[in-house]
Amino acid sequence: MKFDLHTHHFRCGHADGTIRDYVEAGIKQGLQVIGISDHSPYFAYNEDQPFPKITMKKSEFEGYVQEVLKLKEEYAGKIEVLLGIESDFFPESASIYQAELVQYPFDYIIGSIHHTFGVSIFNKSRWKGLQPDKAIETKSEYYRLIRASAQSGMFQILGHIDAMKGNYPAFSGIKTPEVIDETLKIIADSDVAIEINTSGKTKLSGGWYPSDDILERALHFGVDVTFGSDAHKPSRVGDEWDEVAQRLQEIGFKRWVFYRQKQKQIVPLPR
């Protein structure tokens, strides 16, 4: 069974295409399941859309949900359309997000850390002139937030758990002893999956999130994995699915998962 749980569309302001475009692309790529998971609004702000190029408007959220549910019904029998969302995790406003998201019948929610210390993880400038101790502090804070997101109970999937390397490949080499193992243990204990996200190829780091060495540790600790292209244009739906499946087998994984009505669906890796 082929699936892709991480896709965006025009509402977030930095992706191309309609939701229908992504569903049709999923059919073209031979998927049986496609998840729609655009960026949730910034619910904690008073403004409808404080950052137009990052997330959808709060006033568009209801329409987003209803459109996905309509397409789920329309495409039944052709491809299974899942209602997802990619939500930022801000500990100080997590309860606000949770109160909003619980109102809708999401099949799954992806929790992603996009900021540390108030700065985007993809901001290249944040690393300029940063002393080694501050780089360690930044990486440690990133993984502290990931651990907190896993323990929050809000999410079925954690998004791109080493994406801070995206525009700063040296991130992977910052020495933070035990932080990865500690994080993976907590993710496993929280029964949350991590995604293999193939959008790293669109950043300076290239490759996937997370790296093979993290995936090897994830297998050791019993962390479930899933697949997400993080497509921001329809042509990337299902991108490198076969390659990811093969790599997971080589690492030693026997299965991966997706979620339907927030219930884990186990899918054997293709042989």
C-alpha positions in Angstrom: 0.0 0.0 0.0 1.4 3.4 -1.0 0.5 6.5 1.0 1.7 10.0 1.5 0.5 11.9 4.6 2.2 15.3 4.2 0.9 17.6 1.5 0.1 21.3 1.4 -1.8 23.6 -1.0 -2.4 27.3 -1.8 -4.0 28.3 1.5 -0.8 28.4 3.4 0.6 31.0 1.0 3.8 29.2 0.1 2.5 26.2 -1.8 1.0 25.8 -5.3 -2.1 24.1 -6.3 -5.5 23.2 -5.0 -6.3 20.2 -2.7 -7.9 18.5 -5.7 -4.6 18.9 -7.6 -2.9 16.9 -4.9 -5.5 14.2 -4.8 -5.3 13.8 -8.5 -1.5 13.7 -8.3 -1.8 10.9 -5.7 -3.9 8.9 -8.1 -1.3 9.5 -10.9 1.5 8.3 -8.6 -0.4 5.1 -7.7 -1.2 6.0 -4.1 -4.0 4.2 -2.3 -4.0 6.8 0.5 -3.3 10.5 0.4 -3.3 12.8 3.5 -4.0 16.5 3.2 -2.1 18.3 5.9 -1.7 22.0 5.3 -0.3 24.4 7.9 -2.8 25.2 10.7 -3.5 28.9 11.4 -1.7 30.7 14.1 -4.6 30.3 16.6 -2.9 32.2 19.4 -2.8 35.5 17.5 -5.6 38.0 17.4 -5.0 38.6 13.7 -6.7 36.4 11.1 -3.4 35.7 9.3 -0.5 37.4 11.0 2.0 35.7 8.6 0.4 35.4 5.2 3.3 33.4 3.6 3.4 30.8 6.4 0.0 29.5 7.4 -3.6 29.8 6.3 -6.1 32.3 7.7 -8.2 31.3 10.8 -11.2 32.3 8.7 -10.2 29.7 6.1 -9.8 26.8 8.5 -13.4 25.6 8.5 -13.5 25.7 4.7 -10.3 23.7 4.5 -11.8 21.0 6.6 -15.0 20.9 4.7 -13.3 20.8 1.3 -11.1 17.8 2.4 -14.2 16.0 3.8 -16.1 16.6 0.5 -13.1 15.3 -1.6 -12.9 12.3 0.7 -16.4 11.4 -0.2 -16.1 12.3 -3.9 -12.9 10.1 -4.4 -14.0 7.1 -2.3 -13.2 4.0 -4.3 -10.5 5.8 -6.3 -8.1 6.9 -3.5 -8.6 7.3 0.3 -8.4 11.0 1.2 -7.4 11.6 4.8 -8.1 14.8 6.8 -4.9 15.9 8.4 -3.2 19.1 9.5 0.3 20.2 10.3 0.3 22.1 13.5 3.1 24.1 15.1 3.8 23.3 18.7 4.2 26.2 21.0 4.1 25.0 24.6 2.8 28.4 25.9 -0.2 28.2 23.6 -0.7 24.5 23.1 -4.0 24.5 25.0 -5.4 27.1 22.5 -4.4 24.9 19.5 -5.7 21.8 21.2 -9.1 23.4 21.8 -9.4 24.4 18.2 -8.2 21.1 16.6 -10.3 18.9 18.8 -13.5 20.3 17.1 -12.8 18.6 13.8 -12.6 14.9 12.7 -8.9 14.8 11.9 -7.5 11.4 10.8 -4.2 12.6 12.2 -2.3 15.7 13.3 1.4 16.3 12.5 3.2 18.2 15.2 6.2 20.2 13.9 8.7 22.5 15.5 9.4 25.4 13.1 10.9 27.9 15.6 13.3 28.0 18.5 13.9 31.1 20.6 11.4 32.9 18.4 13.4 32.4 15.1 12.6 30.1 12.2 14.6 26.9 12.1 15.2 27.5 8.4 16.7 31.0 9.0 20.3 30.8 7.8 21.2 34.1 9.5 20.6 32.6 13.0 23.9 30.7 12.8 26.1 33.6 11.7 28.8 34.2 14.4 27.1 31.9 16.9 29.5 30.5 19.4 29.8 26.7 19.9 28.0 26.8 23.3 25.1 28.8 21.8 24.9 26.3 18.9 24.6 23.5 21.4 22.0 25.4 23.3 20.0 26.0 20.1 20.1 22.3 19.1 19.2 21.2 22.6 16.2 23.5 22.7 15.0 22.2 19.4 15.0 18.7 20.7 13.5 19.7 24.0 10.6 21.1 22.1 10.3 17.9 20.0 10.2 15.9 23.3 7.5 18.1 24.7 5.4 17.9 21.5 5.6 14.1 21.7 4.5 14.1 25.3 1.7 16.6 24.7 -0.8 14.0 23.5 -1.8 16.4 20.6 -0.2 14.5 17.8 -0.1 11.2 16.0 3.0 12.1 13.9 6.0 14.3 14.5 7.2 16.2 11.4 10.7 16.3 10.0 12.6 15.8 13.3 16.0 17.0 12.1 14.8 19.7 9.7 16.9 22.3 11.4 19.7 21.0 9.3 17.7 22.0 6.2 19.5 25.4 5.5 22.4 24.7 7.9 23.9 21.2 7.1 26.4 21.7 9.9 23.6 21.3 12.4 23.9 17.5 12.3 27.5 17.8 13.5 26.7 19.9 16.6 27.7 17.7 19.6 24.8 17.2 22.0 25.5 13.9 23.7 22.5 11.7 24.3 19.9 14.2 23.1 18.8 12.2 20.1 18.5 8.9 22.1 16.7 10.7 24.9 14.3 12.2 22.3 13.6 8.9 20.5 13.0 7.1 23.8 10.3 9.7 24.7 8.8 9.5 21.2 8.6 5.7 21.5 7.1 5.9 25.0 4.5 8.4 23.8 3.5 6.0 20.9 3.9 8.8 18.3 5.3 8.1 14.9 8.0 10.1 13.1 7.9 10.8 9.3 10.5 10.1 6.7 10.1 13.5 5.0 11.6 13.7 1.5 11.5 17.5 1.3 15.0 17.9 2.6 16.1 17.6 -1.1 14.6 21.1 -1.6 17.0 22.6 1.0 20.7 23.1 1.3 21.1 19.8 3.3 19.6 17.6 0.6 18.5 14.2 1.5 15.7 13.3 3.8 14.5 14.1 7.3 15.6 12.4 9.5 19.1 11.1 8.6 19.8 7.4 8.4 21.7 7.4 11.7 18.6 8.7 13.4 16.4 6.2 11.7 18.7 3.4 12.9 18.4 4.7 16.5 14.6 5.0 16.0 14.4 1.3 15.0 16.5 0.4 18.1 14.0 2.2 20.4 10.9 0.9 18.6 9.7 4.2 17.1 7.1 3.8 14.4 7.7 5.6 11.1 5.5 6.9 8.3 6.0 8.7 5.0 5.5 12.3 4.0 6.7 14.1 0.9 5.9 17.5 2.4 4.8 18.4 -1.1 4.3 22.1 -1.7 3.5 21.4 -5.4 1.5 18.5 -6.8 4.5 17.1 -8.8 6.2 16.1 -5.5 3.4 13.9 -4.2 4.8 10.5 -3.3 8.3 11.8 -4.2 10.9 9.0 -3.5 8.4 6.7 -1.9 10.0 3.6 -3.4 13.5 4.7 -2.4 12.4 5.4 1.2 10.7 2.0 1.4 13.9 0.3 0.2 16.1 2.2 2.6 13.9 1.4 5.6 14.1 -2.3 4.7 17.9 -2.0 4.5 18.0 -0.4 8.0 15.8 -3.3 9.3 12.3 -1.9 9.5 9.5 -4.4 8.7 6.6 -2.0 8.7 5.4 1.6 8.7 2.1 3.2 9.6 -0.5 5.7 8.7 -3.5 6.9 10.7 -7.3 6.7 10.1 -9.5 8.4 12.6 -6.4 8.8 14.8 -6.0 5.0 14.9 -2.7 3.5 13.8 -2.9 1.4 10.6 0.1 -0.9 10.3 1.4 -1.5 6.7 4.1 -4.1 6.0 7.0 -2.7 4.0 7.0 -4.0 0.4 9.3 -6.8 -0.2 
